[in-house]
Amino acid sequence: MSTEDRDWQRVDKWLWCARFMKARSDCARLVADGALRINRQPTDKPHARLRPGDIVTLALRGEVRVIEVLELAARRGPAPEARALYREIPST
């Protein structure tokens, strides 16, 4: 197993495995368009490293979602498995 997927994961790959979008290319485009922050830092790099404990702020479908990364994805699995990868943080 490579260092990627064990210690960190590309943000576009993680978003795809967590089922935020249907295609990985759509996830990469979302990041490249600047619709995402990792730990409050804007990023437009689909290859940005994501680690457990990171907070992702995501503008998606007209709403802003704040998500804590709980686990890295081993694969793109069914929806219940994908939901176990993160915890939604309610907006205040």
Secondary structure, 3 states (H helix, E strand, C coil): CCCECCCEEEHHHHHHHCCCCCCHHHHHHHHHCCCEEECCEEECCCCCEECCCCEEEEEECCEEEEEEECCCCCCCCCHHHHHCCEEEECCC
